[in-house]
Amino acid sequence: MTTPAIAERIFESPDGPVRLQIFPPQPDGQDWRCDYEIEGLSGEGQGHGMGVDGLQALYNALQGAHIKLLMSEHGRTGRLTWLEQTDLTLPLPAYLTADDVRASPPV
């Protein structure tokens, strides 16, 4: 990304730090898009959240990043932590728990 991140969090894993960066929401047609990047995990990469405004896009990006982190190998086994806790303190959709995501089949 060429735009500076608006937020960053560093998680711990047995393989070293895992960095999540959130970028500013941007207009995308009549909607908004908020990109994120995850570095330091296998399956790392980029994703985004969409919304009717910047705040909804940001919130959806945080949810998407959280799900991606929990579905990683270290996330599934509880070896991905923040401040030595397996609760990564990021939002999830109301109908999901972290245990639901960890138990879901790999994509």
Secondary structure in CASP SS format (residue, H / E / C, confidence):
PFRMAT SS
TARGET T0000
AUTHOR 0000-0000-0000
METHOD secondary structure of the structure
MODEL  1
M C 1.00
T C 1.00
T C 1.00
P C 1.00
A C 1.00
I C 1.00
A E 1.00
E E 1.00
R E 1.00
I E 1.00
F E 1.00
E E 1.00
S E 1.00
P C 1.00
D C 1.00
G E 1.00
P E 1.00
V E 1.00
R E 1.00
L E 1.00
Q E 1.00
I E 1.00
F C 1.00
P C 1.00
P C 1.00
Q E 1.00
P E 1.00
D E 1.00
G C 1.00
Q C 1.00
D E 1.00
W E 1.00
R E 1.00
C E 1.00
D E 1.00
Y E 1.00
E E 1.00
I E 1.00
E E 1.00
G C 1.00
L C 1.00
S C 1.00
G C 1.00
E C 1.00
G E 1.00
Q E 1.00
G E 1.00
H E 1.00
G E 1.00
M E 1.00
G E 1.00
V C 1.00
D C 1.00
G H 1.00
L H 1.00
Q H 1.00
A H 1.00
L H 1.00
Y H 1.00
N H 1.00
A H 1.00
L H 1.00
Q H 1.00
G H 1.00
A H 1.00
H H 1.00
I H 1.00
K H 1.00
L H 1.00
L H 1.00
M C 1.00
S C 1.00
E H 1.00
H H 1.00
G H 1.00
R H 1.00
T C 1.00
G C 1.00
R C 1.00
L C 1.00
T E 1.00
W E 1.00
L C 1.00
E C 1.00
Q E 1.00
T C 1.00
D C 1.00
L C 1.00
T C 1.00
L C 1.00
P C 1.00
L C 1.00
P C 1.00
A C 1.00
Y C 1.00
L C 1.00
T C 1.00
A H 1.00
D H 1.00
D H 1.00
V H 1.00
R H 1.00
A H 1.00
S C 1.00
P C 1.00
P C 1.00
V C 1.00
END
